[in-house]
């Protein structure tokens, strides 16, 4: 029995160590500017994912055999000073194990797809370095036993996502979209960090075990009041909304499709987009302490689902349509969590992630698939007309169409009322500062005003 | 096992001064650079030995054989304690790495004499606890930018105005404090004057324009070396924090918090790399001051750890920008420059050092930022929110700059623009320190925690002595000097 428990711990460590070593291996060569061959990268990726997957499956098998529902792998006390401590701890339970296995399976499948899709692409090495960072982030977030460890994984996922959206870096479009996504993620990260610190203060702990009660997931009860749960819950909901593209942040999801198809599939069809829902599932014992918060969660989930359905109906490219289809399902999953159906939400999440990944990887051959189907049935594919259409008047239908086409005006709303005024304010401050420094200097104070927008060529400098 | 009982700190200072004097005679740029690297390297080794000696509890500077301070003054005015023991070698390392990473295109504009003189003054400042000497060193050190601006024939009026204000307030505050002799009104006036001087030196809004102007007109390497060690914060800890009543600290906190958010917002809209860096630096420096103001053990530990992280990560970030400037001249942030393919390593280091400075997980600044937020939330939830918002804005500004500089259509060059060997050594050294400190933060945090406790203890004993009507050693040290 003791040996089996030790073996389970060892496998748990191996599941986490595999992606860590992968990042270290690929990262060191990137820092040294040494280009690895595609073959070496592929082997390293495969070895890490297979090791991680087998270890996770081993943990699951041993948990089932031993009847253990909650296994804690304690790595170390990372920081410990008077009044502040952070532990690195991982938890294997009914929520984390399926999500970790899902992460390994889908990243493994998409990595294999990506190896062919990106074969001889100039940024092959860069793609897989970021992909490894993403894998590490997902595994860390899935298995996190403390909110700080979860935050670590959360940030790694965010950074790799934004940089992969900007993967095709010769065009300005992907990098603009990457920046927009990074901006939304930073808001989400800020909300999560604040929630983590506030929780730490309320309970004196960052460990989920103590934060959410000792019982294995989904049992447990948080030892905070309804008001405290509402405040922290709102922060966590904001974090989840940013990461999963819930209203009002839904606008970033179609922008993310600028990245290569493999990363779109695994990030926005399968794993990354569900990370917000996973966070809500993880802290669900805390959320249910506040009925008001559950109502907000259900409303937000349903609103997102409806808006995503409408926006998805009018998309003209398959990747955007699939991303909105993903979003509508994520909205429903969030509503399910708000209603307290945790297992339903978990199963929904796992099934949806697998289906959507499959659809994304088939997306490049969609026209071919359509032609095959049409040839098989001998006519054009039928266009379904919903019965709801007959109940809606023409002006309403037009309004809904515009709303859908503009994706609920969410992006333009954020641009006009948040980003625009913010940037405008600071540009005005900058202009005022220019006047002030010119006055104090008694001359033009900014040499930088004369700079050309593009860099000088080295030949000019020589 | 302790290092040899040699006054390492004094050796470092003398080497820096000797280096500055000898290099000023050299006219050959390459020779001057080689000697400059040798001197800055030797200074770094000496400071490292001094720091190791402190932690291994070897004989102090005063007890060491041949201590010049002991011989001249009968007591050591410059020595290491829990606060400055890691800061002194960090500052020396920054000078050394800056000298090593100086490319040929930058050698003409980067004065090694200036750098070694500044290093000597910085090291003396950071090793000094005596208020009077510290005031003199701060005032003298603030003259160096003026020398640089005059040498480069750039406008000096703006900096001179700030220098006069800073030095005037510093001297007035110190003078008032020395002559206060327990008088509450004079002590308050002195504290306000010192506070104002510190805020000007730290570049707190609205007295921050000297810093952006400094980055506009000086050589980038020299600008970095002058601001990155955060002398203003050191002055705040040594001169203001031990004696300032709570309302003074709250004022520091308020001004710094406003500056942190304002500078983070300004960094987001800049059209040029140096100004972007200047605002990023201002925002970070202000966050350290916010941590001081909260004066809880956790927040102070966080602030001190963040300070150390800024020296390495923001210093490294500046060196990466300087390396880019060495290749392409001053860079605009108006369009996409497409520099990634010329040097992927610089791109990776840009992200690594930049994100480390905003406390990205796994890097040196993460635990520091976390502790700072924790301390801020303890005192005031809104302060905590402002700190988090600042970190978020700085993170966006860094990735925006990354995307503007490194993505976009690439241009072909007939000359290789890849990272050179010396630059590679520098960035790898910094990467190891940033990631090593991030993955194994406990030793660093413990050291900063001890320093924080010592500072708070000193402050507490000062106020206890005042309450009981006794004269505190700190008041005596003001009087002595």
Interface residues (C-beta under 8 A of the other chain):
Chain A: X30 X31 X32 X33 X77 X78 X79 X80 X81 X82 X83 X84 X86 X126 X148 X151 X152 X155 X156 X159 X162 X166 X169 X170 X172 X174 X175 X176 X178 X179 X182 X183 X186 X187 X189 X190 X193 X194 X197 X198 X200 X201 X422 X423 X425 X426 X427 X429 X430 X433 X436 X437 X440 X441 X442 X443 X445 X446 X447 X448 X451 X452 X453 X454 X455 X456 X457 X458 X459 X461 X462
Chain B: X105 X155 X157 X158 X161 X209 X212 X213 X216 X217 X262 X265 X266 X268 X269 X270 X271 X272 X274 X275 X296 X297 X298 X301 X327 X328 X329 X330 X331 X332 X334 X335 X336 X337 X338 X339 X340 X343 X344 X345 X348 X349 X355 X360 X361 X362 X367 X370 X371 X373 X374 X377 X378 X381 X384 X385 X388 X389 X391 X392 X393 X395 X396 X399 X400 X403 X404 X406 X407 X408 X409 X410 X411 X413 X414 X415 X417 X418 X419 X424 X427 X428 X431 X441 X442 X445 X446 X449
